[in-house]
């Protein structure tokens, strides 16, 4: 294997950083004068932007961005998939104007008649009959982990190493160099050691999954249909079906996080590949750029939850 010349690599990084600063002087100036933003950025993760500062935008339509330096940029990130259908598509803009402008009531804590048909559309796409809505996929995952622990009486969840499930504390566990579970590198100030709440195995390793589920303390396997946050790691043939079978054999629930894999089709990877989750979470692109998340439940799981909490009407 050819070794990496790190001195040469550092020189390339410095060259590109200088070029980035020269090409984006107004974005750099906005960054330097953002005295009232923590770390000079509106969200802390932006402080690690390649080049030292983020571009400051003026407009975003479709797949085109315009920044303060008058550059037109083709956007392949699309808000980290949050705007998967493009920025400000006309149907979304009309719906927002109708609700916020003509009808009013952006946040009322009460449902509108739209709620049921949206739930029905989610059922048509993903197959799960019962839906609840949140402000993000992270929230959807958090709620579901609570519910599955409630109905199973089991304390733990299982995730795959380096999977993506938002900022849910229990999911920041990876497989260490020696095969041991350890907190994910970069995890800051956790309220608890996530290795105490979570079992973790490598994606596509059914043998390891069977071993960890055999302990009988896992309420649910939470997984993406394909790993999306370390490049793309696709499931090997038969892997997802094997996960379903192992969950059935051990009384473990299966949650699919379709937040990033929704792009597989109108019903995400669940519909495209005929998957059978007990529950499903989604966010980001669901709202077309408006913060939104949702989770769906199978009929059996929904009844178990309602029985456990003693709530709900026929």
C-alpha positions as a Markdown table, in Angstrom:
| # | Residue | x | y | z |
|---|---|---|---|---|
| 1 | Unk | 0.0 | 0.0 | 0.0 |
| 2 | Unk | 1.3 | 3.5 | -0.9 |
| 3 | Unk | 1.9 | 5.6 | 2.1 |
| 4 | Unk | 0.3 | 9.1 | 2.5 |
| 5 | Unk | 2.7 | 12.0 | 2.3 |
| 6 | Unk | 1.1 | 14.1 | 5.1 |
| 7 | Unk | 3.3 | 17.1 | 4.6 |
| 8 | Unk | 2.3 | 17.3 | 0.9 |
| 9 | Unk | -1.4 | 16.8 | 1.9 |
| 10 | Unk | -1.2 | 19.6 | 4.4 |
| 11 | Unk | 0.3 | 21.9 | 1.7 |
| 12 | Unk | -2.7 | 21.0 | -0.6 |
| 13 | Unk | -5.1 | 21.8 | 2.2 |
| 14 | Unk | -3.5 | 25.2 | 2.9 |
| 15 | Unk | -3.5 | 26.0 | -0.8 |
| 16 | Unk | -7.2 | 25.2 | -1.2 |
| 17 | Unk | -8.1 | 27.1 | 2.0 |
| 18 | Unk | -6.3 | 30.2 | 0.7 |
| 19 | Unk | -8.1 | 29.9 | -2.6 |
| 20 | Unk | -11.4 | 29.5 | -0.9 |
| 21 | Unk | -10.9 | 32.6 | 1.1 |
| 22 | Unk | -9.9 | 34.6 | -1.9 |
| 23 | Unk | -12.9 | 33.5 | -3.9 |
| 24 | Unk | -15.4 | 34.2 | -1.1 |
| 25 | Unk | -14.4 | 37.6 | 0.5 |
| 26 | Unk | -17.9 | 38.7 | 1.5 |
| 27 | Unk | -18.7 | 35.3 | 3.1 |
| 28 | Unk | -15.4 | 35.6 | 5.0 |
| 29 | Unk | -16.3 | 39.2 | 6.1 |
| 30 | Unk | -19.8 | 38.1 | 7.3 |
| 31 | Unk | -18.1 | 35.3 | 9.3 |
| 32 | Unk | -15.6 | 37.6 | 10.9 |
| 33 | Unk | -18.2 | 40.1 | 11.9 |
| 34 | Unk | -20.7 | 37.7 | 13.3 |
| 35 | Unk | -20.0 | 38.7 | 16.9 |
| 36 | Unk | -23.4 | 37.6 | 18.3 |
| 37 | Unk | -23.2 | 34.1 | 17.0 |
| 38 | Unk | -21.5 | 31.4 | 19.1 |
| 39 | Unk | -18.3 | 30.4 | 17.3 |
| 40 | Unk | -19.4 | 33.0 | 14.6 |
| 41 | Unk | -21.8 | 30.5 | 13.0 |
| 42 | Unk | -25.6 | 29.9 | 13.5 |
| 43 | Unk | -25.1 | 26.2 | 14.2 |
| 44 | Unk | -22.0 | 24.9 | 16.0 |
| 45 | Unk | -21.2 | 22.1 | 13.4 |
| 46 | Unk | -20.6 | 24.8 | 10.8 |
| 47 | Unk | -17.5 | 25.8 | 12.8 |
| 48 | Unk | -15.8 | 22.8 | 11.2 |
| 49 | Unk | -16.6 | 23.8 | 7.6 |
| 50 | Unk | -13.9 | 23.0 | 5.1 |
| 51 | Unk | -12.1 | 26.3 | 4.3 |
| 52 | Unk | -12.7 | 27.7 | 7.8 |
| 53 | Unk | -16.1 | 29.3 | 7.4 |
| 54 | Unk | -19.4 | 28.5 | 5.6 |
| 55 | Unk | -20.7 | 30.3 | 2.5 |
| 56 | Unk | -23.4 | 32.8 | 3.3 |
| 57 | Unk | -26.4 | 32.5 | 1.0 |
| 58 | Unk | -28.8 | 35.0 | -0.4 |
| 59 | Unk | -31.1 | 32.7 | -2.4 |
| 60 | Unk | -31.9 | 29.0 | -2.9 |
| 61 | Unk | -34.2 | 27.7 | -5.6 |
| 62 | Unk | -34.3 | 24.2 | -7.0 |
| 63 | Unk | -30.8 | 22.9 | -7.1 |
| 64 | Unk | -29.2 | 26.4 | -7.4 |
| 65 | Unk | -27.7 | 28.5 | -4.6 |
| 66 | Unk | -26.7 | 32.1 | -4.8 |
| 67 | Unk | -24.3 | 33.5 | -2.2 |
| 68 | Unk | -23.3 | 37.0 | -1.1 |
| 69 | Unk | -20.3 | 36.9 | -3.4 |
| 70 | Unk | -22.7 | 36.5 | -6.4 |
| 71 | Unk | -21.7 | 32.9 | -7.1 |
| 72 | Unk | -24.2 | 30.6 | -8.6 |
| 73 | Unk | -23.6 | 27.1 | -7.1 |
| 74 | Unk | -25.2 | 23.8 | -8.1 |
| 75 | Unk | -26.2 | 22.2 | -4.9 |
| 76 | Unk | -25.6 | 18.4 | -4.6 |
| 77 | Unk | -26.2 | 18.4 | -0.8 |
| 78 | Unk | -29.7 | 19.8 | -0.8 |
| 79 | Unk | -29.7 | 20.6 | 2.9 |
| 80 | Unk | -28.2 | 17.2 | 3.8 |
| 81 | Unk | -31.3 | 15.7 | 2.0 |
| 82 | Unk | -33.7 | 18.0 | 3.9 |
| 83 | Unk | -34.6 | 19.6 | 0.5 |
| 84 | Unk | -34.4 | 16.4 | -1.5 |
| 85 | Unk | -37.0 | 17.8 | -4.0 |
| 86 | Unk | -35.1 | 21.0 | -4.4 |
| 87 | Unk | -35.1 | 24.3 | -2.5 |
| 88 | Unk | -38.5 | 26.0 | -2.2 |
| 89 | Unk | -40.5 | 24.0 | -4.7 |
| 90 | Unk | -43.6 | 25.8 | -5.8 |
| 91 | Unk | -46.2 | 23.4 | -4.1 |
| 92 | Unk | -44.4 | 23.9 | -0.8 |
| 93 | Unk | -44.2 | 27.7 | -1.2 |
| 94 | Unk | -48.0 | 27.8 | -2.0 |
| 95 | Unk | -48.8 | 25.6 | 1.0 |
| 96 | Unk | -46.8 | 27.7 | 3.4 |
| 97 | Unk | -48.4 | 30.9 | 2.1 |
| 98 | Unk | -51.8 | 29.4 | 2.4 |
| 99 | Unk | -51.3 | 28.2 | 6.0 |
| 100 | Unk | -49.3 | 31.1 | 7.4 |
| 101 | Unk | -50.9 | 33.8 | 5.4 |
| 102 | Unk | -54.6 | 33.1 | 4.5 |
| 103 | Unk | -55.6 | 30.4 | 7.0 |
| 104 | Unk | -53.2 | 31.4 | 9.8 |
| 105 | Unk | -52.1 | 29.3 | 12.7 |
| 106 | Unk | -48.6 | 28.1 | 12.2 |
| 107 | Unk | -48.5 | 26.6 | 15.7 |
| 108 | Unk | -51.8 | 26.1 | 17.5 |
| 109 | Unk | -51.3 | 22.8 | 19.4 |
| 110 | Unk | -54.5 | 21.6 | 17.6 |
| 111 | Unk | -54.9 | 19.4 | 14.5 |
| 112 | Unk | -56.4 | 20.4 | 11.2 |
| 113 | Unk | -58.2 | 18.3 | 8.7 |
| 114 | Unk | -55.0 | 17.8 | 6.8 |
| 115 | Unk | -53.6 | 15.5 | 9.5 |
| 116 | Unk | -55.6 | 12.4 | 8.6 |
| 117 | Unk | -55.0 | 12.5 | 4.9 |
| 118 | Unk | -51.3 | 13.0 | 5.5 |
| 119 | Unk | -51.3 | 9.9 | 7.8 |
| 120 | Unk | -53.2 | 8.0 | 5.1 |
| 121 | Unk | -50.7 | 9.0 | 2.5 |
| 122 | Unk | -47.8 | 7.8 | 4.8 |
| 123 | Unk | -49.7 | 4.5 | 5.1 |
| 124 | Unk | -50.1 | 4.2 | 1.3 |
| 125 | Unk | -46.4 | 4.8 | 0.8 |
| 126 | Unk | -44.8 | 2.8 | 3.6 |
| 127 | Unk | -47.5 | 0.3 | 4.6 |
| 128 | Unk | -47.6 | 1.0 | 8.3 |
| 129 | Unk | -51.2 | 1.9 | 9.4 |
| 130 | Unk | -50.6 | 4.2 | 12.3 |
| 131 | Unk | -48.6 | 7.5 | 12.3 |
| 132 | Unk | -47.5 | 10.2 | 14.7 |
| 133 | Unk | -45.7 | 13.4 | 13.9 |
| 134 | Unk | -42.7 | 15.2 | 15.5 |
| 135 | Unk | -40.4 | 18.1 | 14.7 |
| 136 | Unk | -37.5 | 16.0 | 13.5 |
| 137 | Unk | -36.4 | 12.4 | 12.9 |
| 138 | Unk | -34.3 | 12.6 | 16.0 |
| 139 | Unk | -37.5 | 13.2 | 18.0 |
| 140 | Unk | -39.2 | 10.3 | 16.2 |
| 141 | Unk | -36.4 | 8.0 | 17.1 |
| 142 | Unk | -36.4 | 9.1 | 20.7 |
| 143 | Unk | -40.1 | 8.5 | 21.1 |
| 144 | Unk | -39.9 | 5.1 | 19.5 |
| 145 | Unk | -37.1 | 4.0 | 21.7 |
| 146 | Unk | -39.1 | 4.9 | 24.8 |
| 147 | Unk | -42.2 | 3.1 | 23.4 |
| 148 | Unk | -40.4 | -0.1 | 22.5 |
| 149 | Unk | -38.7 | -0.3 | 25.9 |
| 150 | Unk | -42.1 | 0.2 | 27.5 |
| 151 | Unk | -43.9 | -2.6 | 25.6 |
| 152 | Unk | -41.1 | -5.1 | 25.7 |
| 153 | Unk | -39.8 | -4.5 | 29.2 |
| 154 | Unk | -36.3 | -4.7 | 27.8 |
| 155 | Unk | -33.7 | -2.0 | 28.6 |
| 156 | Unk | -31.5 | -1.9 | 25.6 |
| 157 | Unk | -31.4 | -1.0 | 21.9 |
| 158 | Unk | -29.1 | -2.4 | 19.2 |
| 159 | Unk | -27.6 | -0.2 | 16.5 |
| 160 | Unk | -25.1 | -0.8 | 13.7 |
| 161 | Unk | -21.6 | 0.8 | 14.0 |
| 162 | Unk | -21.5 | 4.3 | 12.5 |
| 163 | Unk | -25.2 | 4.3 | 11.6 |
| 164 | Unk | -27.0 | 7.6 | 11.5 |
| 165 | Unk | -30.0 | 8.4 | 13.7 |
| 166 | Unk | -29.7 | 12.1 | 14.4 |
| 167 | Unk | -28.6 | 13.1 | 17.9 |
| 168 | Unk | -30.2 | 10.3 | 19.9 |
| 169 | Unk | -27.8 | 9.6 | 22.7 |
| 170 | Unk | -28.3 | 5.8 | 22.7 |
| 171 | Unk | -27.1 | 5.6 | 19.1 |
| 172 | Unk | -23.6 | 7.0 | 19.6 |
| 173 | Unk | -21.9 | 3.7 | 20.0 |
| 174 | Unk | -19.4 | 2.0 | 17.6 |
| 175 | Unk | -17.5 | -1.2 | 17.5 |
| 176 | Unk | -13.9 | -0.6 | 18.8 |
| 177 | Unk | -10.7 | -1.9 | 17.3 |
| 178 | Unk | -10.8 | -4.9 | 19.6 |
| 179 | Unk | -14.5 | -5.6 | 18.8 |
| 180 | Unk | -15.7 | -4.0 | 22.0 |
| 181 | Unk | -18.5 | -1.4 | 22.2 |
| 182 | Unk | -17.3 | 2.2 | 22.8 |
| 183 | Unk | -18.7 | 5.7 | 22.6 |
| 184 | Unk | -18.5 | 7.2 | 19.1 |
| 185 | Unk | -15.5 | 9.5 | 18.6 |
| 186 | Unk | -16.5 | 13.1 | 19.0 |
| 187 | Unk | -19.3 | 12.4 | 21.4 |
| 188 | Unk | -19.4 | 15.5 | 23.7 |
| 189 | Unk | -20.8 | 15.6 | 27.2 |
| 190 | Unk | -23.1 | 12.6 | 27.2 |
| 191 | Unk | -25.5 | 12.3 | 30.1 |
| 192 | Unk | -24.6 | 8.6 | 30.4 |
| 193 | Unk | -22.2 | 6.1 | 28.9 |
| 194 | Unk | -24.1 | 4.9 | 25.8 |
| 195 | Unk | -22.4 | 1.5 | 26.0 |
| 196 | Unk | -24.6 | 0.8 | 29.0 |
| 197 | Unk | -27.8 | 1.2 | 27.1 |
| 198 | Unk | -26.9 | 0.0 | 23.7 |
| 199 | Unk | -25.5 | -3.1 | 21.9 |
| 200 | Unk | -23.6 | -2.6 | 18.7 |
| 201 | Unk | -22.5 | -4.8 | 15.8 |
| 202 | Unk | -21.1 | -4.2 | 12.3 |
| 203 | Unk | -23.6 | -3.8 | 9.5 |
| 204 | Unk | -24.0 | -6.9 | 7.3 |
| 205 | Unk | -22.8 | -9.2 | 10.2 |
| 206 | Unk | -25.8 | -11.5 | 10.9 |
| 207 | Unk | -23.7 | -13.8 | 13.1 |
| 208 | Unk | -22.7 | -10.9 | 15.4 |
| 209 | Unk | -26.3 | -9.7 | 15.4 |
| 210 | Unk | -27.6 | -13.2 | 16.5 |
| 211 | Unk | -25.0 | -13.3 | 19.3 |
| 212 | Unk | -26.0 | -9.9 | 20.7 |
| 213 | Unk | -29.8 | -10.5 | 20.4 |
| 214 | Unk | -29.4 | -13.9 | 22.2 |
| 215 | Unk | -28.9 | -12.0 | 25.5 |
| 216 | Unk | -32.7 | -11.3 | 25.5 |
| 217 | Unk | -32.3 | -7.7 | 26.7 |
| 218 | Unk | -32.7 | -5.8 | 23.4 |
| 219 | Unk | -36.1 | -4.0 | 22.9 |
| 220 | Unk | -35.5 | -3.1 | 19.3 |
| 221 | Unk | -32.9 | -3.1 | 16.5 |
| 222 | Unk | -32.8 | 0.4 | 15.1 |
| 223 | Unk | -31.2 | 0.6 | 11.6 |
| 224 | Unk | -31.0 | 2.4 | 8.3 |
| 225 | Unk | -31.8 | 0.1 | 5.3 |
| 226 | Unk | -28.4 | 1.2 | 4.1 |
| 227 | Unk | -25.7 | 3.1 | 6.1 |
| 228 | Unk | -25.6 | 6.6 | 4.8 |
| 229 | Unk | -23.2 | 8.6 | 7.0 |
| 230 | Unk | -19.9 | 6.9 | 6.2 |
| 231 | Unk | -20.3 | 7.0 | 2.5 |
| 232 | Unk | -22.9 | 4.4 | 1.4 |
| 233 | Unk | -22.8 | 0.9 | 2.8 |
| 234 | Unk | -25.4 | -1.2 | 1.1 |
| 235 | Unk | -26.9 | -4.3 | 2.6 |
| 236 | Unk | -25.6 | -7.6 | 1.3 |
| 237 | Unk | -28.2 | -9.8 | -0.4 |
| 238 | Unk | -30.4 | -11.4 | 2.3 |
| 239 | Unk | -29.1 | -9.2 | 5.2 |
| 240 | Unk | -32.2 | -7.2 | 5.9 |
| 241 | Unk | -34.4 | -10.3 | 5.6 |
| 242 | Unk | -32.0 | -12.0 | 8.0 |
| 243 | Unk | -32.4 | -9.1 | 10.5 |
| 244 | Unk | -36.1 | -9.4 | 10.3 |
| 245 | Unk | -35.9 | -13.2 | 10.9 |
| 246 | Unk | -33.6 | -12.8 | 13.9 |
| 247 | Unk | -35.9 | -10.1 | 15.4 |
| 248 | Unk | -38.8 | -12.5 | 15.1 |
| 249 | Unk | -36.9 | -15.4 | 16.7 |
| 250 | Unk | -35.8 | -13.3 | 19.7 |
| 251 | Unk | -39.0 | -11.2 | 20.3 |
| 252 | Unk | -37.1 | -8.1 | 19.3 |
| 253 | Unk | -38.8 | -5.2 | 17.4 |
| 254 | Unk | -37.4 | -3.8 | 14.2 |
| 255 | Unk | -37.3 | 0.0 | 13.6 |
| 256 | Unk | -36.2 | 1.3 | 10.2 |
| 257 | Unk | -34.8 | 4.8 | 10.0 |
| 258 | Unk | -35.7 | 6.1 | 6.5 |
| 259 | Unk | -34.5 | 9.6 | 7.0 |
| 260 | Unk | -31.8 | 9.4 | 4.4 |
| 261 | Unk | -33.0 | 6.3 | 2.4 |
| 262 | Unk | -36.3 | 7.9 | 1.6 |
| 263 | Unk | -34.7 | 8.8 | -1.8 |
| 264 | Unk | -35.0 | 5.1 | -2.8 |
| 265 | Unk | -38.5 | 5.8 | -4.0 |
| 266 | Unk | -42.0 | 7.1 | -3.1 |
| 267 | Unk | -42.1 | 4.6 | -0.2 |
| 268 | Unk | -38.4 | 4.7 | 0.6 |
| 269 | Unk | -36.3 | 1.5 | 0.8 |
| 270 | Unk | -39.2 | -0.1 | 2.8 |
| 271 | Unk | -41.5 | -0.2 | -0.2 |
| 272 | Unk | -38.8 | -0.7 | -2.9 |
| 273 | Unk | -37.3 | -3.7 | -1.2 |
| 274 | Unk | -40.5 | -5.1 | 0.4 |
| 275 | Unk | -39.2 | -4.7 | 4.0 |
| 276 | Unk | -41.4 | -5.4 | 7.1 |
| 277 | Unk | -40.5 | -3.2 | 10.0 |
| 278 | Unk | -42.5 | -3.0 | 13.2 |
| 279 | Unk | -41.9 | 0.8 | 13.1 |
| 280 | Unk | -40.4 | 3.4 | 10.9 |
| 281 | Unk | -38.9 | 6.8 | 11.4 |
| 282 | Unk | -38.5 | 9.6 | 8.9 |
| 283 | Unk | -37.6 | 13.3 | 8.8 |
| 284 | Unk | -35.8 | 16.0 | 6.8 |
| 285 | Unk | -37.1 | 15.7 | 3.3 |
| 286 | Unk | -40.6 | 14.8 | 4.6 |
| 287 | Unk | -41.3 | 18.5 | 5.2 |
| 288 | Unk | -39.6 | 19.7 | 2.0 |
| 289 | Unk | -37.3 | 22.0 | 4.1 |
| 290 | Unk | -39.7 | 22.7 | 7.0 |
| 291 | Unk | -38.7 | 21.0 | 10.2 |
| 292 | Unk | -40.8 | 17.8 | 10.4 |
| 293 | Unk | -40.5 | 14.2 | 11.4 |
| 294 | Unk | -42.8 | 11.2 | 11.8 |
| 295 | Unk | -42.9 | 7.6 | 13.0 |
| 296 | Unk | -45.2 | 4.8 | 11.9 |
| 297 | Unk | -46.3 | 1.8 | 13.8 |
| 298 | Unk | -47.6 | -1.6 | 12.8 |
| 299 | Unk | -51.1 | -2.4 | 13.9 |
| 300 | Unk | -49.8 | -4.9 | 16.5 |
| 301 | Unk | -47.2 | -2.5 | 18.0 |
| 302 | Unk | -49.8 | 0.3 | 18.1 |
| 303 | Unk | -52.1 | -1.8 | 20.1 |
| 304 | Unk | -49.4 | -2.9 | 22.5 |
| 305 | Unk | -48.4 | 0.7 | 23.1 |
| 306 | Unk | -52.0 | 1.8 | 23.7 |
| 307 | Unk | -52.6 | -1.1 | 26.1 |
| 308 | Unk | -49.4 | -0.2 | 28.0 |
| 309 | Unk | -50.3 | 3.4 | 28.4 |
| 310 | Unk | -54.0 | 2.9 | 28.8 |
| 311 | Unk | -54.9 | 5.5 | 26.2 |
| 312 | Unk | -56.6 | 5.8 | 22.9 |
| 313 | Unk | -60.1 | 5.6 | 21.5 |
| 314 | Unk | -61.6 | 3.1 | 19.1 |
